[in-house]
């Protein structure tokens, strides 16, 4: 019964896969084709009995990796060699699969780079979330997040550059992950300047963070002095300025109300 069931599994797998993919008609040619899908282990045993070990060896093995592992390996190569310094074959070798198997998951290198970028935004969101400590006031939270942002860029310099690459393809998912990366800081900004101005305040701080770390990564600070001190000075100055701006705006509103009375 078991052998009959195995044979049935293989026949069903072979028939369905061949029809759906437009593959060669004979099992021998089918199994040797690079686009052949994976069958079950029991079916593979049946194939070995029926068609010999040579054909079995040519069959695709069960998946040895995942999209997450591929993206992780590609990120490592990106940091070591830069975006133009590695190939799809390099990525395939790093995760122990053949290049055709990689192309079944990612159509080309551009698709893989896009997946890396999306994962980097998610990673940045996690980094900024983890920087939040219970009991901190909004100013301290934003300072912690600013430091975490800088540290993230220094750990993944090539990946960080990818986040702001003008060649990045616009997509709905890309917009979503970018918004998710900003989200961990919005509550602190809202507490600091009000809900209506929270996003605007974030857009004031972000250019400083990006500009500073970009110059730091590019070794563009060449006049000496401590960069840590300069970063803290800039971070505090901007955040304190946002607070003073809110106080002044509030005073102006009160003044205007008194004038109308």
Residue pairs with C-beta under 8 A, 6 or more apart in sequence:
3 46
5 42
6 42
6 43
6 45
6 46
7 46
9 39
9 40
9 42
9 43
9 46
10 39
10 43
10 46
10 47
13 37
13 39
13 40
13 43
14 27
14 30
14 39
17 23
17 30
17 36
17 37
18 24
18 25
18 30
21 35
21 37
23 29
23 30
23 33
23 35
23 36
24 30
24 33
27 47
27 50
27 51
27 55
28 51
28 55
30 36
31 47
31 51
31 55
31 56
31 58
31 59
32 55
32 58
34 100
35 100
35 104
36 59
36 60
37 60
38 59
38 60
38 61
38 62
38 63
39 47
39 59
41 62
44 56
44 59
47 55
47 56
47 59
48 56
60 101
64 95
64 96
64 97
65 95
65 96
65 97
67 105
67 115
69 95
70 91
70 95
70 102
70 105
70 106
70 112
71 112
71 115
71 116
71 119
73 91
73 94
73 95
74 86
74 91
74 94
74 112
74 113
74 115
74 116
75 116
75 119
75 120
75 156
75 159
76 94
77 85
77 86
77 90
77 91
77 94
78 86
78 116
78 158
78 159
78 162
79 156
79 157
79 158
79 159
80 86
81 90
82 158
83 113
83 158
83 162
87 109
88 99
88 102
88 103
88 106
88 108
88 109
88 112
89 99
91 102
91 112
92 98
92 99
92 101
92 102
95 102
106 112
106 115
110 169
113 162
114 168
114 169
114 171
114 174
116 159
116 162
117 162
117 163
117 165
117 168
117 174
118 173
118 174
118 177
120 156
120 159
120 160
120 162
120 163
121 163
121 174
121 177
121 178
121 180
121 181
122 177
122 180
122 181
123 152
123 156
124 149
124 152
124 163
124 181
125 177
125 180
125 181
125 183
125 184
127 148
127 149
127 151
127 152
128 145
128 148
128 149
128 181
128 184
128 185
129 184
130 148
131 141
131 144
131 145
131 147
131 148
131 184
132 141
132 144
132 145
132 184
132 188
133 140
133 141
133 144
136 144
138 188
138 189
138 191
138 192
139 192
139 239
139 240
139 243
141 185
141 188
142 185
142 188
142 189
142 192
142 205
142 239
143 235
143 236
143 239
145 184
145 185
145 188
146 205
146 209
146 231
146 235
147 231
147 235
149 209
149 213
150 209
150 212
150 213
150 216
150 231
152 160
153 160
153 213
153 216
153 217
154 213
154 216
154 217
157 217
160 213
160 217
161 217
162 168
164 210
168 174
182 199
182 202
185 202
186 198
186 199
186 202
187 198
189 197
189 198
189 199
189 201
189 202
190 198
192 201
192 239
192 242
192 243
192 246
193 200
193 201
193 242
193 243
193 245
193 246
194 246
197 246
201 242
204 238
204 242
205 235
205 238
205 239
205 242
208 234
208 235
208 238
209 235
212 230
212 231
212 234
214 220
215 221
216 227
221 227
221 230
